[in-house]
Amino acid sequence: MSESESVREAVPVAEVWPGVPAPLGARCGTGPGGTHGTNFALWAGGAEGVDLCLFDESGAETRLPLAAPTEGIWHGFVPGARPGLRYGYRVHGRWDPWTGARWNPAKLLLDPYARAVDGEYALPPEVYGHVRDRAGPWAADTVRDDRDSAPYVPKGVVVRDHSPATGPRPGTPWAETVLYELHVRGFTRLHPDIPDRLRGTYAGLAHPAAIGHLTRLGVTAVELLPVHQYAHEDHLLKRNLRNYWGYNSIGYFAPHAGYAAGGTRGEQVGEFRSMVAALHSAGIEVILDVVYNHTAEGGRPGPTLSLRGIDNPGYYRLQPDARAYADHTGCGNTLRTAHPPVLRLITDSLRYWVTEMGVDGFRFDLASALARTADGVDMESPFLAALAQDPVLRGVKLIAEPWDLGPGGYRLGAFPAEWSEWNDRYRDAVRDFWRGALPDVRELGYRLSGSSDLYAPGGRRPRASVNHVTAHDGFTLRDLVSHERKHNEANGESNRDGADDNRSWNCGAEGETDDPGINALRRRQARNLLTTLLLSTGVPMLVAGDEMGRTQGGNNNAYCQDNEVGWVDWSPVTRAGAGGLSGERERSGALERERERSGARGLLDLTTRLLALRRDHPALRRADFFSGRAGAADGLPDLAWFTARGTEMTERDWYAPAATLALRLSGRDIPGRDARGRRITGDSFLLILHAGDAPVDFTLPGPPWASAYEVLVDTEPEDQSGAPGAVRAGGEAVAVGPRAALLLRVVPGSGAEGGAKGGAKGGPGG
């Protein structure tokens, strides 16, 4: 029987038994005397009463008052309630906004533990707990609205218990991890090889065409933009827009129903599990971007959808006057994560997604907000302590966005040792170098070598740094080299939204142009940025479509663009386009259009080659920081820095303006052992980065560093279909093109067994 087969009938119950207070949520099982049914349990610590509301196919409602609570948990067992049944709650209590009390039984509330949700929020006036249409939303937020919201809100769905996810998991070590940030809907919505009915769904992402791209590319993990059930904001719906990214969660256990191909009466749960299993079978881990810092209920003017109506002061951080919310997120509210019931909600949710849904880790949006206590951001907060000791959660990948919008919220480098962090200083340094805006190369040196200045003092390792040049918020890679100003007019906010500091360079013209020289430079800059990212020490993160030159037309905040602006355009690299943005845009000249398509294919080829090099060579994915000291194997340091003259950098060189930087990565003395206890050894490499607008003659370091080098990557040529393969002698001057990067392999046996002493002479990495 499917999840929904049992709901094509009237609600088959008219009574509720006492039930039990654990587990929270709606759980199918047996009650007294072996009676089949569902136990419902809801924490509402300050409430005076709770009605369980069941809905039949016509929408008719049956209300069942629950018995007195057990330690704040209201519970009841409903005989005959089966999977597929829709339900919600009405919670009774005081209406006193001045003390934070906003109970209103006229509002049907979503169970925060609901594992599936049926329907969408339309946000008419009826879903607001306060009278909203008198003298503006702020003026009326203290007057209770007694209109029934049930016809206008989604319902929770009773879902059968699934067996734990038992299939094999990839278990990719952090040092070998390559993250790929994607949107479930946007990644597949335009893919020509995925059937129409599956595009934009969990099943679409599980399709061989989608997974095949990921495996050919060489990424090891997908980082999915939010897939928790979310709601669309009222201000977007009024402009005929929708929340596309999903950072507006309302159901922390439910896969977003809008991404389901096979139904929303519980079928979405099985579809999500099948997607995870398919990705795991391909060796790809699944990381969820989760938003536990705030909910879709917003601030004082926001709707009453779930937590606000269940126990507003219990779930949210309130201002001293209690009528307003503490907003450290920029989204109107902040969850009270130090409160035990809220902490339990979050940790129960995380464990559910790991054990039953099969995911491998989480990226926490505005993670500093989760670590807040009454004293501010605390790295020993209840939230961080709970995850550190949890036997399930301490073993998964944990990634922090290490900031929020509140005081003291920027905490890059401060999270505990088991965490990794989005490193925005890496992003800014690499962008600035390639646009010629760095005053010197000290900052770049630290970022390329794993950011030891940020993480080594806390006993952390390079995997703590999630390196990225782009992310979902901000310019795409192509737009980063095509725009110096944001172009967000389509968002309907008069271009006020989105960041103004993009550290971008348009290469000579704003936006699309037919100038072949500018377009060629832009394609080369994209190759430079990707090469730098994928050869840096740390954990690289790519954004879906950047490897194919995806554009958003200069929109750097496409959170509400559920259309061709926000979707991945596959037409440049597939035989059959699917009507993407690039295919729709008029351009003069067939030759320039073909150059663009060729450039997209070349960028994809280069990305694939770089990821293969990273996978095959341990020197390019070190698990430990460099020491800069001479190694026992050949007497050479594990990391050395060079000027264009081929000489080791001095302290003075680090402080001087420079457009060229090179680093030698040794494969001879890599710390650690492989799975069989053997020493890890491999090839050594020289990476040359040149951001100058004129060519430079770079002298390759000769013996003892190397007698010969093989050129593996050169970003200057347009044709990136294969490795250059040329062999150059140590001590020889090679021409590095304007704004180009080269990767050279030290030819085995060409380096002396002794010689250079000391290290990188004041350079980063040690």
C-alpha positions in Angstrom: 0.0 0.0 0.0 1.3 3.4 -0.9 1.6 6.3 1.5 -1.7 7.8 0.2 -3.9 4.9 -0.6 -5.6 5.1 2.8 -6.7 8.7 2.5 -9.3 8.4 -0.3 -12.0 8.1 2.4 -13.5 10.1 5.2 -11.6 10.5 8.5 -12.1 7.0 10.0 -11.9 8.2 13.6 -13.9 10.1 16.2 -12.0 9.5 19.4 -8.6 10.1 20.9 -7.0 8.0 23.6 -4.3 9.4 26.0 -1.3 8.2 24.0 2.3 8.8 25.0 4.5 12.0 25.0 7.4 10.4 23.0 8.4 10.4 20.3 7.2 13.9 19.2 5.3 14.2 15.9 2.8 11.8 14.3 4.0 8.2 14.5 2.1 5.2 13.3 2.0 2.1 15.5 -0.1 0.1 17.9 -1.9 1.4 21.0 -3.6 -0.4 23.8 -4.7 -3.9 23.0 -2.7 -3.9 19.8 -5.0 -1.4 18.1 -3.4 0.2 15.0 -3.4 3.9 14.8 -1.2 7.0 15.1 0.2 8.7 18.2 0.4 12.5 18.1 2.7 14.5 20.4 3.4 18.2 20.4 5.5 20.4 22.7 3.5 23.6 23.6 4.9 24.4 27.0 2.8 27.5 27.8 -0.4 26.5 26.1 -3.8 26.1 27.9 -5.1 23.5 25.4 -4.4 21.8 22.1 -6.8 20.5 19.5 -5.7 17.8 17.0 -7.4 18.6 13.7 -7.9 15.8 11.1 -9.0 16.5 7.5 -10.8 14.3 5.0 -10.6 14.5 1.3 -13.3 17.2 1.1 -11.4 19.4 3.6 -13.9 18.7 6.4 -12.3 19.0 9.8 -12.6 16.8 12.9 -11.2 18.4 16.1 -10.0 16.2 18.9 -9.0 17.9 22.1 -5.8 16.4 23.6 -5.5 15.5 27.3 -3.5 17.5 29.8 0.2 17.6 28.9 3.1 15.7 30.2 5.9 18.1 30.9 4.7 20.5 28.3 4.0 17.8 25.7 0.3 17.4 24.5 -0.3 13.9 23.2 -3.0 11.5 22.1 -3.4 8.2 20.2 -6.0 8.1 17.4 -7.2 4.6 16.6 -7.4 3.9 12.9 -5.4 6.9 11.8 -3.2 5.7 9.0 -0.5 7.0 6.7 -1.7 9.7 4.3 -4.0 11.3 6.8 -3.7 15.1 6.9 -3.7 16.9 10.1 -2.7 20.1 12.0 -3.1 21.7 15.4 -5.1 24.5 17.1 -3.4 25.8 20.3 -5.3 27.7 23.0 -3.8 30.2 25.4 -3.4 33.9 26.2 -3.3 36.6 23.6 -0.9 39.2 25.1 1.7 40.3 22.6 3.3 42.6 25.1 4.5 39.5 27.0 5.1 37.5 23.8 1.9 35.4 24.1 0.3 35.0 20.7 -1.9 31.9 21.0 -4.8 32.0 18.6 -6.9 28.8 18.1 -8.4 30.3 15.0 -5.1 29.5 13.2 -4.4 26.0 12.0 -0.7 25.2 12.8 1.7 22.9 11.1 3.3 20.3 13.3 7.0 21.2 13.5 7.7 17.4 13.4 5.5 16.7 10.3 7.5 14.5 8.0 5.4 15.4 4.9 3.4 18.5 4.0 0.5 18.7 1.5 -0.3 22.1 -0.1 1.3 25.5 -0.2 0.9 28.7 1.7 -1.0 31.5 -0.1 -0.7 34.0 2.8 -4.1 35.8 2.6 -5.1 37.9 5.7 -6.7 34.9 7.3 -3.3 33.2 8.0 -2.1 36.1 10.2 -2.6 35.8 14.0 -3.2 39.5 14.3 -5.5 41.8 12.4 -3.4 42.8 9.4 -5.6 44.9 7.3 -6.2 47.8 9.7 -3.8 50.8 9.4 -1.0 48.6 8.2 0.6 45.5 9.6 2.7 47.1 12.3 -0.1 49.1 13.8 -2.4 46.1 14.2 -0.1 43.4 15.4 -1.6 43.5 18.9 -5.2 42.9 17.8 -6.1 39.2 17.4 -7.6 38.0 14.2 -10.3 35.3 14.8 -10.8 34.2 11.2 -10.2 30.6 10.4 -6.9 29.9 8.5 -7.5 26.2 7.8 -8.7 26.6 4.2 -5.5 28.6 3.3 -2.7 26.6 4.8 -1.0 23.3 4.1 -1.5 20.3 6.3 0.9 17.8 7.8 0.7 14.3 6.5 0.9 11.1 8.6 3.9 9.1 7.2 4.7 5.5 7.9 8.0 4.8 9.6 10.8 3.9 7.3 13.6 1.5 8.1 16.9 3.3 8.7 18.8 4.1 5.5 21.1 1.0 5.3 22.7 1.2 1.9 26.4 1.8 1.6 27.5 5.4 2.0 30.5 6.8 0.2 32.3 8.0 3.3 34.6 10.3 1.4 37.4 11.7 3.5 37.5 15.4 3.9 40.8 15.7 2.1 39.3 14.1 -1.0 36.0 15.9 -0.9 34.8 18.2 -3.7 31.6 20.0 -3.0 29.1 20.9 -5.7 26.4 23.4 -4.6 23.2 22.9 -6.5 19.4 23.5 -6.4 17.3 20.4 -6.8 14.8 22.2 -9.1 17.2 24.5 -11.0 19.8 21.8 -11.8 17.4 19.6 -13.7 14.6 22.0 -14.9 16.2 22.6 -18.3 18.1 19.3 -18.8 17.2 18.0 -22.2 18.0 14.4 -21.4 15.7 14.2 -18.4 12.0 13.5 -19.0 9.7 16.5 -18.7 7.7 15.0 -15.8 10.9 14.5 -13.7 12.6 17.9 -14.4 12.9 20.0 -11.3 12.3 17.1 -8.8 14.1 14.7 -6.5 13.6 12.0 -9.1 15.1 14.3 -11.8 18.3 14.6 -9.7 18.4 10.8 -9.4 18.1 10.4 -13.2 21.2 8.9 -14.9 21.6 12.1 -17.0 22.0 14.3 -13.9 24.2 11.8 -12.0 26.3 11.2 -15.1 27.3 14.8 -15.3 28.3 14.8 -11.6 30.4 11.6 -12.0 32.1 12.7 -15.2 32.9 16.1 -13.6 34.5 14.4 -10.6 32.7 16.0 -7.7 32.3 13.8 -4.6 29.4 15.5 -2.8 26.3 17.6 -3.7 25.4 20.4 -1.3 21.7 20.9 -1.9 20.1 24.3 -1.3 17.4 24.0 1.3 15.0 21.0 0.8 13.1 21.4 4.1 9.5 22.5 3.5 9.5 26.2 3.0 7.0 29.0 2.4 6.9 31.9 0.0 7.0 35.4 1.4 4.0 37.6 1.1 5.9 40.5 -0.6 7.1 38.1 -3.3 3.6 36.6 -3.9 2.2 40.1 -4.4 4.8 40.6 -7.2 4.0 37.3 -8.8 7.3 35.9 -7.7 8.2 33.0 -5.5 11.0 32.1 -3.0 13.3 30.0 -5.2 16.3 29.3 -3.0 14.2 28.0 0.0 15.9 29.8 2.9 12.4 30.3 4.5 11.9 27.0 6.3 8.7 26.0 8.1 9.0 22.2 8.3 12.3 20.8 9.5 11.4 17.1 8.9 9.5 17.4 5.6 11.1 17.3 2.2 9.8 20.3 0.2 6.7 19.0 -1.5 7.3 21.3 -4.5 10.2 19.1 -5.6 8.3 15.9 -5.7 7.4 14.2 -8.9 5.2 11.5 -7.5 2.7 13.1 -5.0 2.7 15.0 -1.7 0.8 12.6 0.6 4.0 11.1 1.8 5.4 10.0 -1.5 7.9 12.8 -1.4 9.7 11.0 1.5 10.3 7.8 -0.5 11.3 9.8 -3.5 13.9 11.7 -1.5 15.3 8.5 0.0 15.5 7.0 -3.5 17.4 10.1 -4.8 19.9 9.8 -1.9 20.4 6.1 -2.6 21.0 6.7 -6.3 23.6 9.4 -5.6 25.3 7.1 -3.0 25.4 4.3 -5.6 27.4 6.7 -7.8 29.8 7.5 -5.0 28.3 10.9 -4.3 27.6 12.2 -0.8 24.5 14.4 0.0 25.0 17.5 2.1 21.9 19.6 3.0 21.9 23.3 3.4 19.8 23.8 6.5 18.1 26.9 7.9 17.6 26.4 11.7 18.3 30.0 12.5 14.9 31.4 11.6 11.5 30.4 10.2 9.1 31.6 7.5 7.0 33.3 10.2 9.2 36.4 10.0 8.9 39.2 12.5 6.0 41.0 14.1 4.0 41.5 10.9 4.5 37.9 9.8 2.0 35.1 9.5 1.1 32.5 12.2 1.9 29.2 10.5 3.5 27.0 13.2 5.9 27.9 16.0 4.5 31.4 16.7 1.1 29.9 17.4 2.4 26.9 19.3 4.6 28.7 21.8 6.0 32.0 20.6 8.2 32.9 23.6 9.4 29.3 23.9 10.6 29.0 20.3 11.8 32.5 19.4 14.3 34.9 20.9 12.3 38.0 21.9 13.4 41.6 22.6 13.2 42.8 26.2 9.7 44.2 25.6 8.7 40.7 24.3 6.4 42.2 21.6 9.3 42.3 19.0 11.8 39.6 17.9 15.5 39.5 18.2 16.5 39.5 14.6 20.1 38.3 14.1 19.3 36.8 10.7 17.8 39.6 8.7 14.7 37.6 8.2 12.6 38.9 11.1 13.1 36.3 13.8 15.8 34.1 15.4 15.1 30.7 16.9 15.9 30.2 20.6 18.3 27.4 20.2 19.6 27.4 23.8 16.1 26.4 25.0 15.9 22.6 25.5 12.6 22.0 23.4 14.1 24.0 20.5 17.4 22.3 20.7 15.6 19.0 20.8 13.6 20.0 17.7 16.8 20.8 15.8 18.8 17.7 16.9 15.9 15.4 16.3 15.5 16.8 12.8 19.2 16.4 12.0 19.3 12.8 13.3 16.2 12.0 11.2 17.8 13.3 8.0 20.9 11.2 8.7 19.3 7.9 9.9 16.1 7.7 8.0 16.7 9.9 4.9 20.4 8.9 4.5 22.1 12.2 4.1 25.8 12.6 4.9 26.1 16.1 6.4 24.9 19.6 6.7 25.8 23.2 5.9 24.3 25.5 8.5 23.0 28.8 7.2 24.1 31.7 9.5 25.6 29.2 12.0 26.6 31.9 14.4 22.9 32.5 15.2 22.6 28.9 16.3 25.5 29.3 18.8 23.9 32.4 20.4 23.1 32.4 24.1 22.1 35.3 26.4 25.8 36.3 26.3 26.2 36.4 22.5 27.8 33.9 20.2 29.3 31.1 22.3 31.5 28.4 20.9 30.6 26.3 24.0 26.8 26.9 23.4 24.2 24.2 24.0 23.8 23.7 20.3 27.5 23.1 19.5 27.9 21.0 22.6 24.9 18.9 21.7 26.2 18.1 18.2 29.7 17.4 19.5 28.5 14.6 21.9 25.7 13.2 19.7 26.7 9.7 18.5 25.0 10.2 15.2 25.8 13.8 14.4 29.4 14.0 15.5 30.2 11.6 12.7 28.8 13.5 9.7 30.1 16.4 7.8 29.4 19.7 9.5 29.9 23.0 7.6 29.2 26.4 9.1 28.4 29.7 7.4 30.4 31.3 10.3 28.5 34.5 10.7 25.1 36.1 11.3 23.9 39.7 11.3 24.0 40.3 15.0 26.7 41.9 17.1 29.9 39.7 17.3 28.4 37.4 14.7 31.4 37.1 12.3 33.3 34.1 13.6 35.4 32.8 10.8 38.0 30.4 12.2 36.4 30.1 15.6 34.1 27.0 15.2 35.1 23.8 16.9 37.6 21.4 15.4 35.0 19.0 14.0 33.5 21.8 11.8 34.4 23.1 8.4 33.6 26.7 7.4 32.7 28.7 4.3 35.9 30.8 4.0 34.9 34.2 2.6 38.4 35.5 3.0 39.5 32.9 0.5 36.8 34.1 -1.9 37.8 37.7 -1.5 41.5 37.2 -1.9 41.3 35.1 -5.1 38.8 37.5 -6.7 41.0 40.5 -5.8 44.2 38.9 -7.1 42.7 38.1 -10.5 41.2 41.6 -10.9 44.5 43.2 -9.8 43.2 44.7 -6.5 45.6 43.1 -4.0 48.2 45.4 -2.5 50.5 42.4 -2.0 50.3 38.6 -2.0 50.5 37.8 1.7 46.7 37.2 2.0 46.7 35.2 -1.2 49.6 33.0 0.1 47.7 32.0 3.2 44.5 31.3 1.3 46.2 29.1 -1.4 47.9 27.0 1.3 44.9 26.1 3.4 44.5 29.3 5.6 46.7 28.0 8.4 46.6 31.5 10.0 42.9 31.0 10.6 42.8 27.3 11.5 46.1 26.0 12.7 46.1 27.9 16.1 42.9 26.0 17.0 44.4 22.6 16.2 42.3 22.4 13.0 43.4 21.1 9.6 43.0 22.4 6.0 39.7 20.7 5.6 38.3 23.4 8.0 38.4 25.8 5.0 35.7 25.4 2.4 37.2 27.3 -0.4 34.9 29.0 -2.9 35.0 31.8 -5.5 31.2 31.8 -6.0 28.1 30.6 -4.2 24.4 30.7 -4.7 24.3 34.2 -3.3 26.3 36.6 -5.5 27.4 36.5 -9.1 27.9 33.3 -11.0 31.4 32.7 -12.3 30.6 34.1 -15.7 28.9 37.1 -14.2 31.8 37.7 -11.9 34.0 38.4 -15.0 31.2 40.2 -16.9 29.7 42.7 -14.4 30.9 45.2 -12.0 27.4 46.2 -10.8 24.5 44.1 -9.8 21.4 44.0 -12.0 18.6 42.8 -9.8 15.7 44.8 -11.2 13.7 41.7 -11.9 13.5 41.0 -8.2 11.1 44.0 -7.8 13.1 45.9 -5.2 14.5 48.7 -7.4 17.9 47.0 -7.4 18.3 47.7 -3.6 18.7 44.0 -2.7 21.9 42.0 -3.1 25.5 42.9 -2.2 27.1 46.0 -3.6 30.7 44.8 -2.9 31.2 42.1 -5.4 35.0 42.4 -6.0 34.3 41.7 -9.7 35.7 43.0 -12.9 33.9 43.1 -16.2 37.0 43.0 -18.4 36.1 46.3 -20.2 32.4 46.3 -20.8 29.4 45.9 -18.5 27.3 42.8 -19.3 27.0 41.0 -22.6 29.1 42.2 -25.5 30.0 41.2 -29.1 33.6 42.3 -28.6 35.7 39.1 -29.2 38.7 40.4 -27.3 36.7 41.1 -24.1 34.8 37.8 -24.4 38.1 35.9 -24.8 39.5 37.6 -21.7 36.4 36.8 -19.7 36.7 33.1 -20.6 40.4 33.1 -19.6 39.6 34.8 -16.3 37.0 32.1 -15.6 39.6 29.5 -16.3 42.0 31.3 -14.0 39.5 31.4 -11.1 38.5 27.8 -11.4 42.2 26.6 -11.7 43.1 28.6 -8.6 40.1 27.2 -6.7 40.6 23.5 -7.6 44.4 23.6 -6.9 44.2 25.3 -3.5 44.7 23.4 -0.3 41.4 23.0 1.5 38.0 21.8 0.4 36.8 23.2 -2.9 33.2 24.1 -3.6 31.9 24.6 -7.1 28.5 26.1 -7.9 26.3 24.2 -10.4 26.7 25.6 -13.9 29.8 27.6 -13.3 31.8 24.8 -15.1 29.6 25.6 -18.2 29.6 29.4 -18.1 26.1 29.8 -16.5 24.9 33.4 -16.3 22.1 35.1 -14.3 22.4 38.3 -16.4 24.2 40.1 -13.6 21.6 39.3 -10.9 23.6 38.6 -7.7 20.6 37.8 -5.6 18.4 35.4 -7.6 16.5 34.1 -4.6 13.2 34.8 -6.2 14.0 33.8 -9.8 12.3 30.4 -10.3 12.9 30.7 -14.0 15.6 30.7 -16.6 17.6 33.2 -14.6 18.0 30.9 -11.7 18.1 27.5 -13.6 21.1 25.8 -15.0 21.4 26.2 -18.8 22.6 23.0 -20.4 22.4 24.2 -24.0 26.1 25.2 -24.4 27.3 21.6 -23.7 24.4 19.4 -25.0 23.4 18.6 -28.5 19.8 19.6 -27.8 19.2 22.8 -25.9 16.3 23.2 -23.6 15.5 26.9 -24.1 17.9 28.3 -21.5 18.9 31.9 -21.1 21.9 31.7 -23.4 19.8 30.2 -26.2 17.1 32.9 -25.9 19.5 35.9 -25.8 20.0 37.6 -29.2 23.7 38.0 -30.2 25.2 39.4 -33.3 27.4 37.1 -35.3 27.3 33.3 -35.5 31.1 33.2 -35.0 30.9 34.8 -31.6 28.0 32.5 -30.5 30.1 29.5 -31.5 33.1 30.8 -29.6 30.9 31.1 -26.5 29.7 27.5 -26.9 33.2 26.3 -27.5 34.4 28.3 -24.4 31.7 26.7 -22.3 32.7 23.2 -23.4 36.4 24.1 -22.9 35.6 25.3 -19.3 33.9 22.0 -18.6 36.8 20.1 -20.0 39.3 22.1 -17.9 37.2 21.6 -14.7 37.1 17.9 -15.3 40.9 17.7 -15.9 41.6 19.7 -12.8 39.4 17.6 -10.6 41.1 14.4 -12.0 44.5 15.9 -11.2 43.3 16.7 -7.7 42.0 13.2 -7.2 45.1 11.5 -8.5 47.8 13.5 -6.7 48.0 13.8 -2.9 50.1 16.9 -3.1 47.1 18.8 -4.5 44.7 17.7 -1.7 46.8 17.6 1.5 45.1 16.6 4.8 47.6 18.5 6.9 49.1 22.0 6.8 52.5 22.6 5.2 55.5 23.0 7.5 57.8 24.8 5.2 60.7 22.8 6.6 63.1 20.5 4.8 61.8 17.0 4.4 63.7 13.8 5.0 63.0 12.4 1.5 64.9 15.0 -0.6 65.9 17.8 1.8 63.4 20.1 0.1 60.6 21.9 2.0 57.1 20.7 1.4 56.1 24.2 0.3 58.2 26.9 -1.4 57.3 30.2 -2.9 58.9 31.8 -5.9 59.1 35.1 -7.7 59.0 35.4 -11.5 62.8 35.4 -11.4 62.7 31.8 -10.2 64.1 32.7 -6.8 62.6 31.9 -3.4 60.5 34.8 -2.0 62.0 36.8 0.7 60.2 38.7 3.5 60.4 41.8 1.4 58.8 40.1 -1.6 55.7 39.3 0.4 55.1 43.0 1.2 55.8 44.3 -2.3 53.1 44.7 -5.0 53.2 41.7 -7.3 51.1 40.3 -10.1 52.9 37.0 -10.2 53.1 34.3 -7.5 54.3 30.7 -7.8 54.3 27.9 -5.3 56.0 24.4 -5.3 54.0 21.6 -3.7 56.1 18.6 -2.7 54.7 15.1 -3.0 57.6 13.5 -1.3 57.0 14.2 2.4 53.2 14.2 2.9 52.2 13.6 6.5 50.0 10.6 7.4 49.6 7.1 6.1 47.2 5.5 3.6 44.6 2.9 4.6 47.3 0.2 4.6 49.6 2.1 6.7 52.0 3.1 3.9 53.7 6.5 3.5 51.8 8.8 1.2 54.0 10.0 -1.7 53.4 11.3 -5.1 54.4 13.9 -7.7 55.5 17.4 -6.9 54.1 20.5 -8.7 54.8 24.1 -9.5 51.7 26.4 -9.8 52.3 29.8 -11.4 49.6 32.5 -11.1 50.1 35.6 -13.2 47.4 38.4 -13.0 49.3 41.0 -15.0 47.9 42.4 -18.2 51.2 41.7 -20.1 53.1 38.5 -20.6 55.9 37.6 -18.2 59.0 35.5 -18.6 59.0 33.1 -15.6 62.2 31.4 -14.8 61.5 27.8 -13.7 63.4 26.9 -10.5 66.3 24.7 -11.5 68.1 22.1 -9.4 67.7 21.2 -6.6 64.0 22.0 -7.1 63.8 20.2 -10.5 65.7 19.5 -13.7 62.6 19.3 -15.8 58.9 20.1 -15.7 55.9 18.9 -17.7 53.2 21.5 -18.4 49.8 20.0 -17.4 47.6 23.1 -17.4 47.9 26.4 -19.2 44.8 28.7 -19.0 45.9 31.0 -21.8 44.8 28.9 -24.9 41.1 28.9 -25.8 41.3 25.2 -26.6 41.3 23.3 -23.3 40.5 19.9 -24.7 43.7 18.3 -23.5 46.9 18.8 -21.4 49.6 20.8 -23.1 52.2 18.1 -22.4 55.3 20.2 -23.2 58.5 19.4 -21.1 60.6 22.4 -20.0 64.0 22.5 -18.4 64.6 23.7 -14.9 66.2 27.2 -15.1 64.5 27.9 -18.4 62.4 31.0 -18.8 58.9 30.2 -20.0 56.5 32.8 -21.3 53.4 33.0 -19.2 50.6 34.8 -21.1 48.7 37.9 -19.8 46.4 36.9 -16.9 47.1 33.2 -17.0 47.8 30.3 -14.8 50.2 27.3 -15.4 50.4 24.0 -13.5 53.6 22.0 -14.1 54.6 18.6 -12.8 58.1 18.0 -11.6 59.4 15.2 -13.9 60.2 12.3 -11.6 63.9 11.9 -10.9 64.7 15.4 -11.9 65.1 16.9 -8.4 68.3 16.5 -6.4 68.2 14.4 -3.2 69.5 17.2 -1.1 70.3 20.9 -1.3 67.8 23.5 -0.3 67.5 24.1 3.4 65.0 26.0 5.4 61.8 26.8 3.7 59.5 29.5 2.3 61.4 32.4 3.8 58.6 34.0 5.7 55.9 32.6 3.5 52.4 31.4 4.6 51.6 27.7 5.1 53.9 26.8 7.9 
